[in-house]
Amino acid sequence: MPTDLDIDRIHALIEEESAFVERVTAEIGKVIVGQRPMVERMLIGLLCDGHILLEGVPGLAKTLAVTSLARIIDAKYQRIQFTPDLLPADLVGTLIYDQRQGTFTVKRGPIFANIVLADEVNRAPAKVQSAMLEAMQEHQVTIGEDTFHLDDPFIVLATQNPIEQEGTYPLPEAQVDRFMLKVIVGYPSKVEEREILERMTSDDLPTVEKIVSPADIVRARQLVRRIYVDEKIKDYVIEVVFATRYPADHGLTELVDLIEYGASPRATIWLTLAAKAHAFLRHRGYVTPEDVKAIGLDVLRHRVIPTYEAEAEEIAAEDIVRKVFDTIEVP
């Protein structure tokens, strides 16, 4: 059990080492107007070694945000446009036969990068999703009989369009659960849209510069894991997750017929790590209940599966998660 002195030391260390956060957000703010929650969630994904699913209509700067972040951390970046005719080899690479040597050589695919933008990820068929799943979960890919490890950091930022269903494949539940966060990207405000208009129609388009390196991100990850989480906060996380599985045991009888499946144990892990990263972005060496609540919806919205009855009543997973957070007592 850490003493108060230990917690103070961790807090002082985090306060010092997290100073780059403001520089990174200021730099990305040169090209991205508003969208602060999306930018923060992308940083949380990087700091926790977790993948992120971005959902929003076209034109909300999702791709621009990802490419800008890659430049800011000087990371190797690849964008993969997912289409119905995409093959696993287009993603991970393939073996090419050399007639002169009589041997096969490996041609690596675009998955070999630090930051991979999987654009319209729900357009690819099941075999491609399976290859993506191995890369996301194991940080490795298999080409022929050989297995290749991916560089660190490795993060998949996938986008999907919620309004276009033709030519799309529903993502398997197992793959959706592999995404640490599902972030809903909304429209900018009038003031932000005016700023977008001014910036993007001028003759001097903004650009971003390198602020940190991939090695800095890897080091920051180790610090994030050292952030202190009180026993009461851990119990709070457990209560929230269990309330999605056994709502009646937590005074949520009205949700019993609305939840088909609750959140998996992976939700407990990611919710704790995401809360730590949220505290890191706030330059704190300890987690508060507000950190858990701030990031909880993004961690749980894709892990709670509503019943047909909930869908018939137009009750979404987000509504269920909000009700859970409103009911479970905060320590």
VMD Tcl script that draws the C-alpha trace (Angstrom):
set ca {
  {0.00 0.00 0.00}
  {1.64 3.30 -1.07}
  {2.16 5.87 1.66}
  {1.18 9.54 1.36}
  {4.85 10.30 0.66}
  {4.91 7.79 -2.21}
  {1.76 9.28 -3.71}
  {3.24 12.79 -3.42}
  {6.36 11.61 -5.25}
  {4.32 10.03 -8.04}
  {2.22 13.19 -8.30}
  {5.32 15.40 -8.55}
  {6.84 13.09 -11.19}
  {3.65 13.04 -13.27}
  {3.30 16.81 -12.98}
  {6.78 17.23 -14.42}
  {6.70 14.49 -17.08}
  {3.24 15.36 -18.43}
  {4.29 18.90 -19.38}
  {4.39 17.94 -23.06}
  {0.59 17.40 -23.13}
  {-0.17 21.13 -23.49}
  {2.43 21.48 -26.24}
  {0.92 18.57 -28.17}
  {-2.67 19.81 -27.83}
  {-1.62 23.36 -28.77}
  {0.18 22.04 -31.86}
  {-2.76 19.91 -33.00}
  {-4.98 22.94 -32.31}
  {-3.22 24.69 -35.20}
  {-5.06 22.47 -37.67}
  {-8.00 21.07 -35.67}
  {-10.58 23.58 -34.44}
  {-12.43 22.36 -31.35}
  {-12.92 18.58 -31.10}
  {-11.06 18.63 -27.77}
  {-12.70 15.38 -26.53}
  {-11.59 13.51 -29.69}
  {-8.01 14.81 -29.39}
  {-7.86 13.87 -25.70}
  {-9.18 10.36 -26.41}
  {-6.56 9.87 -29.10}
  {-3.86 10.83 -26.60}
  {-5.40 8.48 -24.00}
  {-5.25 5.66 -26.54}
  {-1.56 6.36 -27.18}
  {-0.77 6.55 -23.47}
  {-2.60 3.28 -22.72}
  {-1.53 1.27 -25.77}
  {-5.19 0.98 -26.73}
  {-6.97 1.16 -30.08}
  {-9.75 3.64 -30.80}
  {-12.89 3.49 -32.92}
  {-13.96 6.92 -34.19}
  {-17.55 7.22 -35.36}
  {-18.88 10.30 -37.10}
  {-20.26 11.60 -40.36}
  {-17.77 12.53 -43.10}
  {-15.99 15.88 -42.95}
  {-15.42 16.17 -39.19}
  {-11.58 16.12 -39.45}
  {-11.12 12.57 -38.15}
  {-8.49 11.73 -40.76}
  {-6.81 15.13 -40.41}
  {-6.59 14.70 -36.64}
  {-4.91 11.29 -36.97}
  {-2.39 12.42 -39.60}
  {-1.57 15.55 -37.58}
  {-1.01 13.48 -34.42}
  {1.34 11.17 -36.30}
  {3.42 14.16 -37.46}
  {3.48 15.66 -33.97}
  {4.96 12.50 -32.43}
  {7.17 11.84 -35.50}
  {5.65 8.37 -35.90}
  {5.45 6.13 -38.94}
  {1.93 6.51 -40.27}
  {-0.15 4.51 -42.72}
  {-3.69 5.07 -43.93}
  {-5.60 2.02 -45.16}
  {-8.85 2.56 -47.05}
  {-11.02 -0.44 -46.22}
  {-13.14 -1.66 -49.15}
  {-15.27 -4.79 -49.77}
  {-12.61 -6.24 -52.11}
  {-9.71 -5.74 -49.64}
  {-7.67 -8.90 -48.97}
  {-5.69 -9.83 -45.83}
  {-2.48 -9.63 -47.90}
  {-3.32 -5.98 -48.73}
  {-3.21 -5.33 -44.99}
  {-0.38 -7.45 -43.55}
  {1.73 -8.18 -46.62}
  {2.51 -11.25 -48.68}
  {5.21 -13.61 -49.95}
  {6.72 -12.83 -53.36}
  {8.51 -15.53 -55.34}
  {11.94 -14.65 -56.70}
  {12.47 -16.75 -59.85}
  {16.21 -16.08 -59.98}
  {16.89 -17.16 -56.42}
  {14.10 -19.72 -56.26}
  {13.01 -18.35 -52.88}
  {10.15 -16.40 -51.36}
  {10.70 -12.95 -49.88}
  {8.37 -11.09 -47.56}
  {6.77 -7.86 -48.68}
  {5.41 -6.13 -45.60}
  {2.01 -4.47 -45.73}
  {0.84 -1.08 -44.45}
  {0.00 -2.52 -41.01}
  {3.74 -2.18 -40.20}
  {3.53 1.34 -38.78}
  {3.21 3.13 -35.44}
  {-0.15 4.73 -36.18}
  {-2.54 3.00 -38.57}
  {-5.66 4.78 -39.76}
  {-8.20 2.11 -40.75}
  {-10.60 4.27 -42.74}
  {-14.20 2.97 -42.92}
  {-13.15 -0.20 -41.14}
  {-16.63 -1.74 -41.38}
  {-16.40 -1.99 -45.18}
  {-13.92 -4.90 -45.17}
  {-14.97 -8.59 -45.15}
  {-14.45 -11.08 -42.32}
  {-11.02 -12.41 -43.41}
  {-9.56 -8.90 -43.34}
  {-11.14 -8.24 -39.94}
  {-9.53 -11.45 -38.66}
  {-6.08 -10.32 -39.83}
  {-6.67 -6.93 -38.23}
  {-7.74 -8.65 -35.00}
  {-4.41 -10.49 -34.65}
  {-2.47 -7.27 -35.20}
  {-4.57 -5.34 -32.68}
  {-4.55 -7.98 -29.94}
  {-1.14 -9.63 -30.32}
  {0.86 -6.75 -31.87}
  {2.04 -9.23 -34.47}
  {1.07 -10.51 -37.92}
  {1.58 -13.83 -39.68}
  {2.79 -13.95 -43.29}
  {3.12 -17.48 -44.61}
  {4.75 -19.51 -41.86}
  {6.53 -16.56 -40.23}
  {5.33 -14.25 -37.47}
  {6.46 -10.64 -37.37}
  {6.18 -8.35 -34.36}
  {4.94 -4.80 -34.89}
  {6.86 -1.74 -33.75}
  {6.09 -0.04 -30.46}
  {4.05 2.11 -30.15}
  {1.40 0.53 -32.37}
  {-2.14 1.91 -32.34}
  {-5.07 1.44 -34.71}
  {-7.39 4.43 -35.10}
  {-10.38 3.12 -37.03}
  {-13.21 5.23 -38.45}
  {-16.71 4.23 -39.40}
  {-19.57 6.16 -40.93}
  {-22.83 5.77 -38.96}
  {-25.17 6.94 -41.72}
  {-24.16 4.74 -44.65}
  {-25.02 1.05 -44.35}
  {-24.83 -0.14 -47.98}
  {-21.69 -2.18 -48.63}
  {-20.74 -2.41 -44.95}
  {-20.15 -5.40 -42.68}
  {-21.07 -5.24 -38.99}
  {-17.87 -5.51 -36.95}
  {-17.69 -8.77 -34.93}
  {-18.35 -8.26 -31.22}
  {-14.92 -9.77 -30.46}
  {-13.24 -7.10 -32.56}
  {-15.32 -4.22 -31.23}
  {-14.35 -5.29 -27.71}
  {-10.67 -4.96 -28.70}
  {-11.11 -1.22 -29.15}
  {-10.27 0.52 -25.91}
  {-12.56 3.46 -26.71}
  {-15.41 4.19 -29.07}
  {-15.52 7.94 -29.60}
  {-18.53 9.68 -31.15}
  {-17.33 12.71 -33.11}
  {-19.90 15.51 -33.28}
  {-20.41 18.68 -35.30}
  {-18.49 21.86 -34.38}
  {-20.26 24.90 -32.91}
  {-21.05 28.00 -35.01}
  {-18.00 29.82 -33.63}
  {-15.75 26.83 -34.35}
  {-17.17 26.42 -37.86}
  {-16.47 30.09 -38.59}
  {-12.86 29.55 -37.45}
  {-12.63 26.47 -39.69}
  {-13.89 28.56 -42.61}
  {-11.31 31.29 -41.97}
  {-8.39 28.90 -41.63}
  {-9.12 26.46 -44.42}
  {-10.03 29.04 -47.08}
  {-7.00 31.29 -46.55}
  {-3.85 31.13 -48.67}
  {-1.72 30.06 -45.69}
  {-2.84 26.61 -44.58}
  {-1.62 25.67 -41.07}
  {0.85 22.83 -40.51}
  {2.15 21.02 -37.43}
  {5.68 20.35 -36.17}
  {7.23 17.44 -34.28}
  {6.85 17.87 -30.51}
  {7.65 14.44 -29.04}
  {9.04 11.14 -30.28}
  {7.62 7.59 -30.18}
  {10.18 6.83 -27.45}
  {8.68 9.65 -25.33}
  {5.23 8.08 -25.70}
  {6.54 4.66 -24.63}
  {8.17 6.22 -21.56}
  {5.00 8.13 -20.72}
  {3.05 4.85 -20.86}
  {5.20 3.45 -18.07}
  {4.48 6.54 -15.98}
  {0.73 6.29 -16.59}
  {0.71 2.79 -15.12}
  {2.37 4.14 -11.95}
  {-0.47 6.59 -11.28}
  {-2.14 5.79 -7.96}
  {-5.65 4.34 -7.84}
  {-7.27 4.17 -4.41}
  {-9.00 0.96 -3.33}
  {-12.36 2.79 -3.25}
  {-11.88 3.89 -6.88}
  {-11.12 0.28 -7.89}
  {-14.30 -0.86 -6.13}
  {-16.22 1.89 -7.94}
  {-14.96 0.67 -11.33}
  {-15.95 -2.91 -10.45}
  {-19.42 -1.79 -9.32}
  {-20.01 0.12 -12.56}
  {-18.98 -2.82 -14.76}
  {-20.95 -5.37 -12.71}
  {-24.02 -3.13 -12.84}
  {-24.05 -3.61 -16.63}
  {-24.10 -7.40 -16.11}
  {-26.38 -7.75 -13.10}
  {-28.45 -4.55 -13.00}
  {-31.03 -5.95 -10.56}
  {-28.32 -6.47 -7.92}
  {-27.49 -2.76 -8.11}
  {-30.99 -1.31 -7.87}
  {-31.37 -0.98 -11.64}
  {-34.36 -3.27 -12.17}
  {-35.60 -1.10 -15.05}
  {-32.50 -2.14 -17.04}
  {-32.92 -5.92 -16.62}
  {-34.91 -6.35 -19.86}
  {-32.81 -3.79 -21.74}
  {-29.34 -5.38 -21.49}
  {-28.54 -8.46 -23.58}
  {-24.87 -8.62 -22.56}
  {-22.93 -6.52 -20.08}
  {-19.36 -5.29 -20.30}
  {-16.50 -7.81 -20.34}
  {-13.55 -7.92 -17.91}
  {-11.60 -6.06 -20.57}
  {-13.85 -3.08 -19.78}
  {-12.65 -3.13 -16.15}
  {-9.02 -3.05 -17.26}
  {-9.49 -0.32 -19.87}
  {-11.67 1.82 -17.63}
  {-8.96 1.84 -14.95}
  {-6.13 2.51 -17.42}
  {-8.11 5.20 -19.25}
  {-8.86 6.93 -15.94}
  {-5.11 6.89 -15.19}
  {-4.35 8.44 -18.58}
  {-7.09 11.03 -18.04}
  {-5.40 11.95 -14.74}
  {-2.05 12.15 -16.59}
  {-3.53 14.66 -19.04}
  {-4.60 16.70 -15.99}
  {-1.04 16.45 -14.55}
  {-2.18 14.38 -11.56}
  {-0.48 11.36 -10.04}
  {-3.73 9.92 -8.70}
  {-7.15 9.01 -10.10}
  {-10.40 10.63 -8.96}
  {-13.98 9.41 -9.55}
  {-14.35 12.26 -12.06}
  {-11.64 10.66 -14.20}
  {-13.63 7.41 -14.28}
  {-16.89 9.19 -15.13}
  {-15.26 11.42 -17.76}
  {-13.96 8.49 -19.80}
  {-16.50 5.82 -18.78}
  {-18.98 6.37 -21.62}
  {-16.29 5.95 -24.28}
  {-15.04 2.73 -22.65}
  {-18.47 1.14 -22.17}
  {-20.75 2.34 -24.99}
  {-19.60 -0.42 -27.39}
  {-19.38 -3.14 -24.76}
  {-22.95 -3.03 -23.48}
  {-25.28 -4.82 -25.93}
  {-28.94 -3.71 -25.71}
  {-31.80 -6.18 -26.21}
  {-34.32 -6.06 -29.05}
  {-36.75 -4.60 -26.54}
  {-34.35 -1.71 -25.85}
  {-33.92 -1.09 -29.58}
  {-37.69 -1.14 -30.04}
  {-37.99 1.52 -27.35}
  {-35.10 3.44 -28.99}
  {-32.92 3.05 -25.92}
  {-29.26 2.99 -26.92}
  {-26.28 1.52 -25.08}
  {-25.23 5.08 -24.19}
  {-28.52 5.67 -22.37}
  {-27.97 2.49 -20.35}
  {-24.39 3.44 -19.44}
  {-25.45 6.94 -18.37}
  {-28.15 5.44 -16.15}
  {-25.56 3.15 -14.54}
  {-23.22 6.06 -13.79}
  {-26.10 8.12 -12.43}
  {-27.11 5.30 -10.05}
  {-23.85 3.80 -8.75}
  {-22.70 5.68 -5.69}
  {-19.52 7.71 -6.17}
  {-16.85 7.12 -3.48}
}
mol new
graphics top color blue
foreach p $ca { graphics top sphere $p radius 0.5 }
foreach p [lrange $ca 0 end-1] q [lrange $ca 1 end] { graphics top cylinder $p $q radius 0.2 }
display resetview
